[in-house]
């Protein structure tokens, strides 16, 4: 009996010892799992902190670049601070500066788009796919007028068309306002659309055309020019290709020696009419934004297909709308980079003198700022230095600086 009792006690002890060992092992495993999880969390945290540190470093650098000395206030230019957004219709899409207005007029190959700042309309992007009709001569216009006066109603469009006697990109822009007045009068699809005006168009720099029409076009160039609109001065970059659609004789109604006299009633058309402009002396600030936005213009497949079906052009333009436009924009961007900087230097210096500004640059970021005259006399810091390199006048300013 004692032996049996001993055996029972021993068995229970062994069982209890096994249970204790099992619990200890489970506890060790739990501790290991918890330790592993904690270690993993620490690694991930360190990794995340590492990423955060990298971001923080970049942020600190940005903050350092943007932080100015005590008592100094910097206001960015609008061109340097404005945001952009995508604008899209069934016909086209384009990235535009936020808050700007988009207007359109015309159908198919005569389609036109104008994107502008409602606060300052001279800051704008403009495209007109085709301008028709541009008569060869005043004599031809007079002859078409005589035919119309005699009852030929089909001659009305020619009788009202503008004359482009010396075809070229430059001379086309010199009569563009005449053309847009004519188009608005004769084509109802432009109803409600306001064309920009480039009055007193004056070329300040010329560049070789990059258009695929340059072999057929007359006087084809990319131009930098100044102009006026409503009495305000603007400047910008311009492109257009003028193509001759041939001469044909029409009667001018006059008889000489018993013979009815004839004159040239032929005409030109202009294609790929593109302009980006801004208020004079501020284009240097807007150029980069305007060209990058304009470059995003893309016509929809449905628009291109409709234009192809409606077109009977002698030159295959409708099928190459995007290609033609991109070539023009590439040319404008390249031309701007290769422009005569002496013009900007002289113009910007003159503008500063007229408006009472001097220029300084940030020695840490190389950004250039305008300051009212006398800023450098009262500024006693080391970060901002007066501009002494004339080439800096050919670079856009980042903003305006003042001492508070």
C-alpha positions in Angstrom: 0.0 0.0 0.0 2.8 2.3 0.9 4.6 1.4 -2.3 1.4 2.2 -4.2 1.1 5.5 -2.4 4.7 6.3 -3.1 4.3 5.4 -6.8 1.1 7.7 -7.0 2.9 10.6 -5.3 5.9 10.1 -7.6 3.7 10.0 -10.7 1.9 13.2 -9.6 5.3 14.9 -9.0 6.6 13.9 -12.4 3.4 15.1 -14.0 3.7 18.4 -12.1 7.3 18.8 -13.0 6.5 18.2 -16.7 3.7 20.8 -16.5 6.1 23.3 -14.9 8.8 22.7 -17.6 6.1 23.0 -20.3 5.0 26.4 -18.9 8.6 27.6 -18.6 9.2 26.6 -22.2 6.1 28.3 -23.4 7.1 31.4 -21.4 10.5 31.3 -23.0 8.9 31.0 -26.5 6.6 33.9 -25.7 9.5 36.0 -24.5 11.4 35.2 -27.7 8.4 36.1 -29.9 7.9 39.3 -28.0 11.6 40.1 -28.2 11.5 39.4 -32.0 8.5 41.6 -32.5 10.0 44.4 -30.4 13.2 44.1 -32.4 11.3 44.2 -35.7 9.4 47.2 -34.5 12.6 48.9 -33.6 14.2 48.1 -37.0 11.1 49.4 -38.8 11.1 52.5 -36.6 14.7 53.1 -37.2 14.1 52.6 -40.9 11.2 55.0 -40.9 13.2 57.4 -38.8 15.9 57.1 -41.4 13.5 58.0 -44.1 12.0 60.8 -42.0 15.5 62.1 -41.3 16.2 62.2 -45.1 12.9 64.1 -45.7 13.6 66.3 -42.8 17.1 67.1 -44.1 15.6 68.1 -47.5 12.9 70.1 -45.7 15.6 71.8 -43.6 17.6 72.6 -46.7 14.5 74.1 -48.3 13.7 75.9 -45.2 17.2 77.3 -45.0 17.1 78.4 -48.6 13.7 80.0 -48.1 14.5 81.5 -44.6 15.7 85.0 -44.8 17.5 87.2 -42.3 15.6 88.9 -39.5 14.0 92.1 -40.7 14.0 91.0 -44.4 10.8 90.3 -46.3 10.6 88.6 -49.6 7.6 88.5 -51.9 7.7 86.0 -54.8 6.7 87.1 -58.2 3.3 85.8 -59.4 5.0 83.8 -62.2 7.2 82.1 -59.6 4.4 81.2 -57.2 1.3 80.5 -59.3 0.1 76.9 -59.4 -1.1 75.1 -62.6 -4.1 72.8 -63.3 -5.3 70.6 -66.2 -8.1 72.0 -68.4 -9.9 69.6 -70.6 -12.7 69.6 -73.2 -13.9 67.2 -75.8 -11.7 68.9 -78.3 -8.4 69.4 -76.4 -6.6 69.4 -73.1 -4.0 71.8 -71.8 -2.2 72.7 -68.5 -3.0 76.3 -67.5 -2.0 78.6 -64.6 -4.6 78.3 -61.9 -7.3 81.0 -62.2 -6.7 81.8 -65.8 -9.5 81.9 -68.3 -9.8 79.6 -71.4 -11.8 80.8 -74.4 -12.3 79.2 -77.9 -13.7 80.1 -81.3 -13.9 78.7 -84.8 -14.4 75.1 -86.1 -12.0 72.4 -87.2 -8.9 73.8 -88.9 -10.0 77.4 -88.1 -10.1 76.6 -84.4 -8.5 79.1 -82.0 -7.7 79.0 -78.3 -6.8 81.8 -76.0 -5.7 81.3 -72.4 -5.2 84.5 -70.4 -5.0 86.0 -66.9 -8.3 87.8 -66.3 -6.4 90.3 -64.0 -3.8 91.0 -66.8 -5.0 89.8 -70.2 -1.6 90.6 -71.8 -0.3 87.5 -69.9 -1.6 84.9 -72.4 -1.2 81.9 -74.7 -2.8 82.0 -78.1 -3.2 79.6 -81.0 -5.0 79.8 -84.3 -4.7 76.8 -86.5 -5.3 78.6 -89.8 -6.0 82.1 -91.0 -7.8 82.5 -94.4 -8.0 84.6 -96.7 -5.1 87.0 -97.1 -5.2 88.6 -100.5 -2.2 89.2 -102.6 -2.9 92.9 -103.4 -5.1 95.8 -102.9 -5.9 95.7 -106.6 -7.3 92.2 -106.2 -9.4 93.3 -103.2 -10.8 96.2 -105.2 -11.7 93.8 -108.0 -13.5 91.5 -105.7 -15.3 94.5 -104.3 -16.4 95.4 -107.8 -17.7 91.9 -108.4 -19.6 92.0 -105.1 -21.1 95.4 -106.0 -22.2 94.0 -109.3 -24.3 91.3 -107.5 -21.8 88.4 -107.1 -22.6 87.5 -103.4 -19.9 84.8 -103.4 -17.3 87.6 -103.8 -18.3 89.0 -100.4 -15.7 87.1 -98.4 -12.9 88.2 -100.7 -14.1 91.8 -100.8 -13.9 91.9 -97.0 -10.6 90.0 -96.6 -7.4 91.8 -95.5 -4.4 92.3 -97.9 -1.0 90.9 -97.2 1.1 92.5 -99.9 4.6 91.4 -98.6 4.1 87.8 -97.2 6.1 86.9 -94.2 5.6 85.9 -90.5 6.4 89.5 -89.5 4.0 91.2 -92.0 1.2 88.7 -91.1 1.3 89.7 -87.5 1.3 93.4 -88.6 -2.2 92.8 -90.2 -3.4 90.2 -87.7 -5.9 92.6 -86.1 -7.3 93.3 -89.5 -7.7 89.6 -90.1 -9.3 88.8 -86.8 -11.8 91.7 -87.3 -12.6 90.2 -90.7 -12.9 86.6 -89.3 -15.2 87.7 -86.5 -17.4 89.5 -89.0 -17.6 86.7 -91.6 -17.5 83.5 -89.5 -20.3 83.0 -87.0 -18.3 80.2 -85.2 -16.1 83.0 -83.7 -19.2 84.6 -82.1 -18.5 85.6 -78.5 -14.7 84.9 -79.0 -12.3 87.8 -78.4 -9.0 87.6 -80.3 -5.9 89.2 -78.8 -4.6 92.3 -80.5 -1.0 92.7 -81.5 -1.1 96.3 -82.7 2.1 98.2 -83.4 3.9 94.9 -83.8 7.6 95.5 -83.7 10.2 92.7 -84.1 13.1 92.8 -81.7 14.8 89.4 -82.6 14.5 86.8 -85.3 15.1 83.1 -85.4 15.0 80.4 -88.1 11.7 78.6 -88.5 11.4 75.0 -87.3 8.1 74.4 -89.0 7.7 71.5 -91.4 6.1 74.0 -93.7 9.2 76.2 -94.0 10.0 74.8 -97.4 6.6 75.9 -98.7 6.1 79.0 -96.5 7.2 82.5 -97.4 9.4 84.5 -95.0 8.9 81.9 -92.3 10.5 82.9 -89.0 10.0 82.7 -85.3 9.9 86.2 -83.8 10.4 88.0 -80.6 8.4 91.2 -80.7 6.7 94.0 -78.7 3.1 95.2 -79.4 0.3 97.1 -77.9 -3.2 96.1 -76.9 -5.6 98.7 -75.6 -2.8 101.1 -75.0 -0.8 98.7 -72.9 2.6 97.4 -74.0 3.4 93.7 -74.2 6.1 91.4 -75.6 6.4 87.8 -76.5 7.4 85.1 -78.9 5.4 84.5 -82.1 5.2 81.9 -84.9 3.2 81.6 -88.1 3.8 80.0 -91.6 2.4 81.9 -94.6 1.6 79.7 -97.6 0.7 81.0 -101.1 -2.4 79.4 -102.6 -1.6 80.7 -106.0 -2.6 83.6 -108.3 -5.6 83.7 -110.5 -6.9 86.5 -112.8 -10.2 88.3 -112.2 -11.7 91.3 -113.9 -11.4 94.6 -112.2 -14.3 96.0 -114.3 -12.1 98.4 -116.3 -11.8 98.4 -120.1 -8.6 99.6 -121.8 -8.4 99.5 -125.6 -11.6 97.5 -125.8 -10.1 94.9 -123.5 -11.4 94.0 -120.0 -8.6 94.4 -117.6 -7.6 91.7 -115.1 -5.7 91.7 -111.8 -4.4 89.0 -109.4 -7.2 87.8 -107.2 -5.1 85.2 -105.4 -4.5 84.8 -101.7 -2.3 83.4 -99.0 -3.2 81.4 -95.9 -1.3 81.3 -92.6 -0.9 78.2 -90.4 0.3 77.3 -87.0 -0.2 80.8 -85.5 1.2 80.6 -82.0 1.9 83.4 -79.5 2.9 83.5 -75.8 3.0 87.0 -74.4 3.2 89.0 -71.2 3.3 92.7 -70.1 6.5 94.3 -71.4 9.6 93.7 -69.3 7.9 90.9 -67.5 7.9 88.3 -70.2 11.3 87.1 -69.0 9.6 86.0 -65.8 6.6 84.3 -67.5 8.4 82.7 -70.5 9.3 79.4 -68.8 5.8 78.8 -67.3 4.0 79.8 -70.5 6.1 77.6 -72.8 5.8 74.6 -70.5 2.0 75.0 -70.3 1.6 75.6 -74.0 3.7 72.5 -74.7 1.0 70.3 -73.0 -1.7 71.3 -75.5 -3.1 68.1 -77.1 -6.1 67.9 -79.5 -8.4 64.9 -79.1 -8.6 62.1 -81.7 -12.3 63.1 -82.3 -11.3 66.7 -83.0 -8.5 65.6 -85.4 -10.7 63.1 -87.2 -13.5 65.7 -87.7 -10.9 68.2 -88.9 -9.5 65.7 -91.4 -13.0 65.0 -92.8 -13.8 68.7 -93.2 -10.4 69.7 -94.6 -9.6 70.1 -98.3 -6.2 71.7 -97.8 -3.6 71.6 -100.5 -1.1 71.1 -97.7 -1.7 68.1 -95.4 -2.0 70.1 -92.2 -5.1 68.7 -90.6 -3.4 65.3 -90.2 -0.4 66.8 -88.6 -1.9 69.3 -86.1 -0.1 68.0 -83.1 3.2 67.5 -84.9 3.0 71.0 -86.4 2.2 72.6 -83.0 5.0 70.7 -81.2 7.6 71.7 -83.8 6.6 75.4 -83.4 6.8 75.1 -79.6 10.2 73.4 -79.7 11.4 76.2 -82.0 10.1 78.9 -79.6 11.8 77.3 -76.6 15.1 76.9 -78.5 14.9 80.4 -79.9 14.4 81.9 -76.4 17.4 80.0 -75.1 19.5 81.4 -78.0 18.1 84.9 -77.9 20.2 88.1 -77.8 20.6 88.6 -74.0 21.9 92.1 -74.5 18.4 93.2 -75.3 17.1 91.9 -72.0 20.0 93.4 -70.1 19.4 96.8 -71.6 15.6 96.6 -71.3 15.7 95.4 -67.6 18.2 98.1 -66.6 16.0 100.7 -68.2 12.9 99.4 -66.5 14.7 99.4 -63.1 15.8 102.9 -63.6 12.3 104.1 -64.6 10.5 102.3 -61.7 13.2 102.9 -59.0 14.6 99.5 -58.4 18.0 98.0 -57.8 18.8 94.2 -57.9 20.4 92.0 -55.4 21.1 88.2 -55.4 21.0 85.6 -52.6 24.6 84.3 -52.1 23.2 81.0 -50.8 20.7 80.3 -53.6 21.8 82.6 -56.4 18.2 83.8 -56.7 17.8 87.4 -57.9 15.5 90.0 -56.4 14.3 93.5 -57.1 14.6 96.0 -54.2 13.6 99.6 -54.1 16.5 102.0 -54.6 18.5 102.5 -51.4 18.0 98.9 -50.1 21.8 98.2 -50.2 22.5 101.4 -48.3 20.5 100.3 -45.2 21.0 96.5 -45.5 23.9 95.5 -43.2 23.7 91.7 -43.6 26.0 89.4 -45.6 23.6 87.1 -47.5 22.3 89.5 -50.2 24.8 91.2 -52.5 24.2 93.8 -55.2 24.1 92.4 -58.8 27.3 93.3 -60.5 27.2 90.7 -63.4 25.1 92.1 -66.3 24.1 88.6 -67.3 22.0 88.4 -64.2 19.7 91.0 -65.8 18.9 88.4 -68.4 17.6 86.0 -65.8 14.1 86.1 -64.3 13.8 87.5 -60.8 12.4 85.3 -58.0 10.7 88.1 -56.2 10.9 91.5 -54.4 12.9 92.1 -51.3 12.6 94.8 -48.6 13.9 95.7 -45.2 11.2 95.8 -42.5 
